[in-house]
Structure formats: structure tokens, C-alpha cells
């Protein structure tokens, strides 16, 4: 009955008829082969003819049982050959059993069974491989864009096969290059591996290449920058495959090819997290994220929500950002998690007290802060009010309400700061370290550099300038910055929180610094424009408070490893601090709008702080400036 329920497709019918005809061919061919291609004795041939219907039925049943008609012949592969071997072996063994039950094996040469199995396997496999070869050969055409494939690994091999098979493809692969010396000189699908990646310019000229395809999904950002740099000398357009994590089941097709983007050049190696430990830290708990509407804060909320907290409280001063985030998270939030979004200033003591009186909080991720260096350079009061006083207000509330952990999201600009923003974040770090001695709350600081694609970041500014036709403005030819993706930064913050025992500063591994000039050049090239002729790069000079290079740790902060390779622990500087005294001075300066007093307090709390001329001028009383 199960056979009756199967439906034949035309291709399956043809395949079944072919395989059925191969049974008599193999059966009687085995006898003919056994007798050296001469006349088969009648005493042997008669039993062979009598038993053949049994062999035929058993063999065809084996075909269907082992699924010989699930695959398409033009895509015949190892699984198809495995199914053929199983079907032939099963049919053969059942036939042998029937022979000995019916005739005790009389007048049947023993070698016939082995020869039958070999001939049938060769016939079935040979037909399938021949069809695949003919299809692949038919797909090869010289009419199209001549393509060089970088990478002769699994991805490159799959890509070349798809290009050769696809008759409608506009691309014609002509050669491979690969840095593995053992591969050079070999062939894949008739395409020779002609050299390494350093030979790309010569190969492009020799084979009249019109397009270069990078088929190395596992390539790091550094490797991609090197390859793109070599390819740029050829003036050929370049395309690549998605990252290895984005390619499902190892299948690589021409449809997955795309242009090089910024993440390929600046992206970082995938990180491995201890999600079990993170889950244990967050699941079933009440989590508060301040600055939840920002780039880092919103991603933290997404990551935290995936770990099934009992309650997620999101605080932000931007109504629009909070509205958008709440609408997004409501769709993902399970019924077991209570999602609460509050418009609130973290420096508003009354509002903070009301929040903690309403809801129990286990962990606070404090991401609320002003971050734009040029804006804060002329507004010291706002930096002090939000970045310092806001942190202190939340930290004191954490102590008062016995919150288990307070995690401060900090920045590399807090190291040897030359701007108001960096100095305010360094004071926030010191506050957390000092308050760690006041109660049971664990205070943790996580420090990292710039994030790719955050609001107001250099990447977003360059994109906006490109849309207007340029120029792209870079402050200095030698300026560099550390970059990290938003998801990676957020995930490592969660991981660092799990490692903390209180009072530490954790630094995230930011990799190598990236030249902003290089970033601008690559964005112009990726947009299809030419530097100088179509889009200009203009150097505007360092802005007040800006450094040429950023630092991740102070010379007195010693680095130690943690159990996670991307997270380092800093041995904190021994700096005594009385929070109440300094906060009283800062509150007085804010209340009196005395920015000179605030700047002096900043300098006392952060001795290495070098105030810019703009910050010094802005701190003067208004009447002094008017005069």
C-alpha cells in the first residue's frame, strides 16, 4: 500500500525505468562475464532465467525502500551513491537468501552474485554521474563577465560549481587564486588555481578578468582589508559572500554574492559567549537599563530580553526613542516578562526614588550619558548634571534599595581625558569604585571605544555627507579610533557583568585602531565613487578636546586576563575619594550655574584631565565673556 501512495514525477519514472532495465543487464551480464563472454551452459542459464523475476522484484523494492528517487541526477552526490550501495547490497542479499531456500544454490556459480552487485552498482552510479557531467559541461559558456575567484576552499568550490551549472548566470569563472601552496597548480571543475592572492594583479591581466569574487566566508576583517587593498589596484569591481555564520548548511550560490560593505572591512571575529552563565545571571530577575533608547542601551535591552528576565525596566529621556523601542520589544516580549518603559531623568532624585519604590530591581545597567565631545566641551554643567550627578543618583538608589549589581557603561575617553565628556565619565568611574565600599551592591565598570553605526558616529556622518556628494570631513590625517559593533559591545557588557565580584573596571578587547582617513576612503570607494575627482576628503583640524589616538587604560592600571579572551580586568588605581564632599561641590556648581567651579572640580577629581581652550573659555561667567 505504501507504494501506491507514492506519486511518480516524469523524471522519477524515467529514472525507475532505467534502473529496472539495469537489473537484467547486470544479472545476465554477470553470467556472461563469469563464462568469459562465451555461451552460457543451458544447465546454468535455465535456473538463472527462472529465478530472475524474484531478483527483479526484490531489487526494485530495495530501490524504493532506500529512496533512490529522492535526489535529482544532475545533482548526484555522495549521499546518492551511498543509497545505491545500500539498495544493491540489500537486493543482492535477499536474492541469495531466496536462491538457497528455493534451490539450495544448485547450478548457480557463487561468483555470479558478486559480479551482479558490481555491474549493477556501476550501471546505476555511471548513469547518474554521466548526467551530472553533461549538465555541468552544458552550463559552461564563454559568454559573460570573466570572473576570478579568490579562495579554492569549500565555498569557492561550491560557488564555481553553481556558476558553471547556471546557464542564465552572467558570470564565467576563468581561474582561482589561493594562498595555500599545496593547492596552486591543481584544478577544480577544469579551472586552474593559478597562484596566490599577491598574484591577483598579474592574473587579472593574463585572463582579462572583469570581476573578482572573494569566496572566503571565514575571512577576518584584517584579511578582507588586505584582499580588498590588492583588488583595488586592478580597477576591477569586487564582490564577496556573506560571513560564514550567515551561510546556511554550507550551501554557497551565486545569489548570495554581494558588494563589499563596511562591516567586511571593520567587522570583528565572531565572539563566543557563555550564554548559560549570562542566562543564570539575568533569568527570572528584575533588570533596569538607563539610557535604554540609545544605541548601546537599546541593544542591551534586546539581549537581556532574550534571557527571559522577570521584569525589564527601560528608562530614557527621549520620548521618541522610548516609543520606538517599546513597540519593537512588545512584539518579542513573552507573557512571563513584565516590560516597563519610563520617561525619566536619571538625575531627578524624586523620580528615581519613586521608580525604586514601585519596582524591585536586581541589576542596573547604567548606559545613560551624554557622549558627544564637541557639544559637551562648551556645556560643562550639562555633562556634570547628566554624566556625574545622574550616575551618583542611580548608584545611591542602588545602595539604598539593596540592588545586587550596578554596571556602569564607560568609555575609552575616560583615560587621560582631554575633553569634558571623558573627564565626566572618569569621575563616574571613580564614584562607582568609591561607593562599592558603602554596602552590598556590586559596582562594575565596563570600558570600551567607539561603536560602529551608533547614532551620531563617524560612520553615520560620512553616510550623510556621501548622500550630499561630499566632501567627507576628517579632522586629522593621522587620527585613529577603536571600533566595535553594537551587538558585540552589548554582549560583552553582559558577559563582564557575570565575571564581576565588585569594584573592578573591565576593558573590552577593541582590536587594532582604525584610521579615520582609511574609513573615509573605503566608504567613498564602496559607494562607487572616486576619491578626489568625485568625492573629496577634507581635513578640518582637530576639534577642541579631541585626541589623535585614544587609549584604553591608564599607565597605572595593570591589565590581567579573565576567563573570557575578549575581556580584560584592570587593576584599579589607589585613589581615595569622599563622594559626598565632591558631589556637594558639583551640585553647588550646577545650582549656581558656576561652570568655572565645575571645571576646577573636574580638574581636582581627574588630575590628568587637560582642559581645552574651548572648555576653559566656556566656563567663564557670561559677563566676563561679554566684556
N, C-alpha and C positions, 0 to 999 in steps of 0.2 A: 504493500500500500504506500510505503514511503517513497517508492519510485514513481508512483502515479501522481503524487503531489508535486513533483519537480516539473518545471516548465522548461522546454528547450528554447534556447535562442538560436538563430541561424548559425552563428559561429560555433556554438556548442555542438550543434547537430553535425556540422562538417568535421569537427574535431573527433566526435564519437565514432563517426563512420570510418575516419582514417585509422583510429586506434583499434577499432574492431577488425578492419582488414589486415592490420599488422599481426593479429593473433595467428591466423593460418599461415601467413608468411613466415613468422618466427617458428611455429610448430613444425611445419613440414620442411622448412629450411634447416632446422636443427638436424632432422633425419638425413637430409641430403648432404649436409656438411659432415655428419658422422660417417657417412659411407663415401667420403672423398669425392663428392659431386658425381657419383655414378648411380646406376639403377638401384633403387631400394628394394631389398628382397621382399617378396609377397608375404612371407610369414611374419615380417616385421611391419609392413605397411598396413595390412588389414587391421591389426589391433590399434594402430595409430589413428586410422580413419574412424574406427568405432568409438574410440574414447574422445575424439576431438570435440563433439558437442558439449561434453562435460567440461572440457578445458575452456571452451569458448564462454560458457555461461559463468563459470567461476571467475574467469579473468575479467569479464565485463562488470560483474558485481563488485569486484575489487576496485576497478576504475572508479566507480561511483562512490563506494564507501570511503575511499581515501581522497575524494574531492579533486580528481584530475581536471575538472572543467570549471574550477573557480577562477583560475587566472587566465589572462589573455596571452596568446602565443607570442605576440610581438614584444611582450614584456617578460618573457620567460626568464626565470632566475633560479637561484639555489633552492628556495622552497618548492618550486615546481618539480625540480629534479628529485628532491627528497620524496615527494609524494609519488612520483613514478616508481622509484626504487621500492617503496613500501607496497604499492599496488602489485607490481610484478612479483615480488617475493611472496606476498600473501597468496596470489593466484597460483603461483608455482607450488607452494607447499600444500595447498588444498588439492591441487591436481595429483600430486604424488600420493597423498593420502587415499584419494579415490581409486587410483590405479591399483594400489596394493590391496584395497578392500574388495575390488571387483575382480581382479585377475591375478592377484598375488605377484604382480610385476613380471609375469612370464612374457617372453619375446619383446621386452622393452629395454633397449640399451640404457644403462644408467647415465651415460654422458649426455643423452638427449635432453634431460631436464636442465642441466647446467647450460648447454648450448641454447636452449629455448629462452631461458631467462636473459642471457647475454644479448641474443639477437633482438628480443622484444624491447629490452631497455635501450639498446642502440637506436632502434627504429623510432621509438617514441621521443627520446631525447633529441635525436638528429633532426626530426621534422620541426620541432619547436625552435631549436637553435638556428636552423636554416631560415625560418620565417623571421626570427628576430634580426638575423644578419642582413637579410634582404630589406627589411623595413628600415634598419639603421642606415644602410647604404643608399637607399632611395631618398632618405631625408637629407643627405649631403648635397649641397648646391653651392656653387661659387657665386651666385647672385645675391649679394647682400653686403652688409657692413663687415669688414675684416676685423676680427677680434683677437686680441691677445689675452690669455687667461693667466693671472698670477695665482699660483698655488695648484700643485698637482696632487693634493690630498683627496680625501673623500668628497669634500664639497666641490672642488674643481672637476673631479671625475664625473660627478652627478650632473654638474652644470654643462659640461661638454656633451655628455650623452643626450641631455634634453635639447640642447641646441641642434645637434645633428639629427635627432629624430623629428623635430618640429619643422614640418615643411613650410609653415607660414611664418617662421621666425625670420626676422630681418637681419640676424647676426650669423656670421660664418666664422667659426673658430679656426685659426690658422696655426697656432702654436701655444705651448705652455712655457712659463718660466717658474723655477722653484729653487729655493736656496739649499735644499737637501742634495748634496753632491752625488749621493747614490742614485738619484732619480734622473740626473742630467744624461741625455742621450737615449733614454727609453721613450716608448710611445704609449699613448692612451688613445684608443679609437682611431689609430692612424695619425694622431697628432704628436709631433716630437716635442720633448722637453728640451729646449734649445739652450738654456743657460740659467743663471741666477738672476735675482732682481736687479743687481748692479748692471746687468747687460741689457736692461729694458730699452734704453735709447737706441742701441745698435739693432736690437731685434725689431723695433718699430720701423726702422728704416729698411731693414732687409726684407721684411714680409709685408711692407706697405700697410701697416696696421692703422685702422681708423678709430678704434675704440679699445680701451683697456678695461678689463673686468677683474676686480680683486675678489678672489674666491677663498678668503681665509676668515671664516666667521669668528675664529678664536683669537684673531689679532688684537693685541693691546693698543691703546691709544698711541703710545710711543711708536709701535711698529707701523700703525696706519699713517702717522705723520711722516715717517721715513719713506714709506711707499708712495704716498701722495707727492712728496717733495721730488722723488725721482721721476714720477709720471708727469709732473708739471713741466719738466724740461723738454718733453716730447710734443707739447701742444695738443695732445690727444685728450678727448673727454674721458673721464674715469667714472665707472660705476662700481658698486660693491653689493655684497649680500648682507642681510641683517645679521646681528650678533647671534652667536651660537645658541643663546637661550631663547631666541625668537624663532628659530627654525624647528618646526615640529617634526618629530620622528626621523630626523636626519635627512628629510627629503629636500632637495635643492632644485629649483626650477628657474627658468628664465623670467618667470613672472615675479620672482622675489627680488630681482635686481632693482637697485635704486641709486640715486645720486649720492655722493659723499655728503654727509652733513656734519655739523659742528660737534655733535656728540661722538662721532667716529674719531675726531682728532683730539678732543679734550676729555672724552669719557674715560672712565677708570675701570680697572679689572673688577669683575663681579665680586661682591663680598659675601662671606659665609657667616651667618649669624646663629647664635644659639637660641632659636625661637622657642625651644622648650623652656629655657630659663627665663626668657622675656615674658612668655605666657604666664609662667608661675608668678612673676613679679607684678603683672597687671590684671590677670583674670580675676573677676569677682570683686575687684577693688573700685573705689571711687577716685577718679583721676581728674585733676584740674589743669587745663592748659591756658595760660595767659598769652595774649597776642596770637590767639588761635586763628585770626583771619589773615595773618601774614603768610609768607611763602613757607618758612620752616614750621610755624605753628600749625598751619592747615595740614601739612603733610604729617606732622606728628599726630594730629587727630585721626587721620586716616589709618595710620599704622596702629595706633592704640585701639581703635575701634575693631580692628581685625583680631585682636587678642581677647575679645569678649569681656570687657570690664562691666562691673555692675552699673556704674554711672560715669558719664563723660561730661564734664562741665567746661564750656568754652567761653572765655572772656575776651572781649576786644572793644576798642573804642570806635571802630568803623562799622556803621550800621550796614552798609552795602556788602562789605566783606563777610560779615556775620550772617547776613541773609543768604548769600550765595552758598556759603559753607553748610549752613543748616539744611538748606534744600537738597544739597548733594548727599549729606550724611544720613538724612532721614530715609533715603532710598536703600541705604546699606545697613542701617541700624536694626538689630534684631529686637524682638519684643522684650527680651530679658535685660536689655541695656537702656537705662534712662539717659536721654540726651537733653542737656540743658544749655542754652545759649544766652549769655547775659551781656548787655551793653554796660561797660563799666570801665572807669579809670582806675588802674591798679594803685594809684597814689591817693585815692579817695578813701580815707580811713573808715568812714561811716559805711560806705558801700561794701568795702571788704569785710567789715565785721558782720554786716547783715548777711552776706553770702555764706560765711562760715557758720553763722548761727542757724541758717536754713539747711545746710547740707554738710554731711560728714565728708571729709577729704582725706585720702590716704597718701597720695603723691601729687606734688605740684611740679609741672614743667613750666618754668618761667621764661617764656620767649618774648614777652612784651618789651619792646625797646625801640627808641629812635636809632636809626642806623646810618643815615646819610651824612657823611663827613662835611661837605661844603655847607649844608644848611645849618647843622649844629654849631659850626665854627663861629657863627655870628649870633647864636642864641644859647648861651651858656645856661641861662636859667631853665630853659625847657629841657636841656639834657640832664641837668641836675634833678629837676622835678620828676621826670619820667624814668630815666635810667638808674638814678641813685635812690631817690625817695620812694619811687614805685617799688623797687626791689626790696628796700628796707620794710615798707609797709606789708608786703606779701610775706616776707621772711618772719617778721614779728608775729603775724597772724598764724603762720605755720607752727611757731613755737607755742603760742597761746593755746591753740586748738589741738596740739599734740599730733600734728601731721607726721607720718612716718619718714617721708623724704621730700626734700626741696632740691630741685635740679635747676641750676642757672645755665641758660644758653648764652655763652660768651663769644668772644671774637679774638682773632689774632691781632687786631688793632689795639688790644689792651696791653700788648707787650711793648715796652719802651714807647709809650704813646707820644705822638707829635700833634695830636688833634684832640678836641674836646670830647668827641664821641668815644675815642679809645680810652681817655682818662676816666670818663664816667663809667665805662664798663670795668675798668680795673678797680675802681672804688667799689663797684657792685661785687666783684670777686672777693675783695678784702672783707666786705661786710659779711658775706656768706661764711668765710673762714672764721671770722670772729664770733659770729652768732652760733656756730657749731658747738661752742663751749657752754651755751646757756640752757640747754635742755636735751630732750631725747631725739629730736629731729635730726636726721642725717642730711647734711648740706653737701651737695655735689656740684662742681663746676665743670662744664664741658666747653672746650675752646676749639674753634676751627676757623677757616678762612672764608673766602667768597664762595657763593653757591651759583651754579650755572642756571640762568633763566629766572632768577628771583626778580621780583618787581623792582625796577629802577637799577638793575645791574647793568654792567657794561655791555653785555650781550643784547639786552633789550634796547639800550640806547643805540647801539650800532645798527640793529634791525630797523629802528625808526629812521635813522639817518640814511640808510640804504634806500628805503622806500621813497625818500625825497630826492634821491640821486646824489647824495653826499653833500659835503665831504664827511668822512669819518674822523672824528676828533680824538686824538690821543695826547695825553698830557706831556709825555716824555718818551723819546725813542727807546730808552732802556728800562722803562717801568715794567715790573713783573708782579703777578699776583698768584696766590694759590687758589685752585678751584676744586669744587666738589659738587656732585649732583645733589639736588634737594632730597630725593628719596634716600640716598646713601647717608647724607648728614643726619637725617631724621632717624634712620635705623640705628646708626652708631650711637646717637644720643641715648636711645632706649637700651642699647647693649651696655653702654658705660654706666647707666643708672643701676643695672643689675650687678656690676662689678664693685660698686662703691660700698665702703664701710663708714663713710663720713669724713668730711674735711679735705677731700682730695680735689685736685684740678686734673682733669683728663684732657689730653690733646689728641685730636683725631689725625691720623696719617693723611696728610694732604698731597702726598706725592711730590712731583717736581713742580716748581713755579713755572707759569706760562707767561711768555712775553705778550703784552697787550698789543704791541705793534704786529706781532705774528697773528694774533687773533683777528685784528682788523684786516690784514692782508688775506687771510683764509676766508673770512666772511665775504669779502669782495669777489674772490675767485669762485667761491661756491655759488654766488648769485649769478655767475656767468659774465661778470664784468671784468674789465682790465684795469689794473691799478695805474693811476696817473692819468691815463687817457680818458677813461670813462668815469671813474670814481677816484677822487683824491683823498689821501690821508694827510690830515693837517695836525701839526704838533702845536699845542696851545700853551704849554708850560705847566709845571706842577701847580695844582691848586693849593690854597692855604691849608696847612695841616696834613698834606699828603706826602707819603714816602715813595721813594723809587722802588724799594723792595720791602716786603713785610717780613716779620719774624714770628715764629710760633711759640717761642719760650724765651724767658729771660736768662741771662748768663748765670744767675744764682739759682735757677730752677733746674735740678738734675732730673734727667729722664730715666724712668725704669719701665721695663716691659710689663704687660699684663697678660692674661691668658688669651686675649684676643690680639692677633697680629696687627690690626689696624688702629688699635687704641693704646696710647702711652700714658703712663701716670707721671705727673710732675711732683717732685718733692718741693713742697711749698716753702717760700722764703719765710724766715722767722721775723715777722713784723707785728709787734704788739699794736693793738688798736682798741680804743674805747668807743664803740659805736655811738653811744648816747651823746657823748660830747660833740663828735663830728656831725652827727645828724642834726643836733640842735643848731650848729653853725650854718649848716646847709638850709635848714628850714627858715632860719632868720634871714639868710640871703635871698631866698625865694620870696618870702613875705614882704621884705623891704625892696624887692627888685634891685638888689645890690649885686650886679654881676661881677664887679671887681672883687668883692668879698668872696664870691663863689669861686672865681678863678684862683684866688690866693689859697682857699681851702683845698681846691683840687691839687695845687702845687705841693701843699703840705702832705696830703694823703698819698700822692704819687710823686715822689721826689724826682723820678726820671722823666716826668712829663715836661716837654719843651713846648710851651705855648707859642702858636704862630702869631705873626703881627696882626692878622685879622682878629684873632680871638682877644688879643690884648687891647686892640682899639675898640672892639665891640663891648668890652667890659667896662669902659669908661662911662661915667654918667652922661646922660643926654645933653645937659647944659654944657659940659666940658667939650663935647664934640661940636656943638653949635658955635661955641666961641672960637 
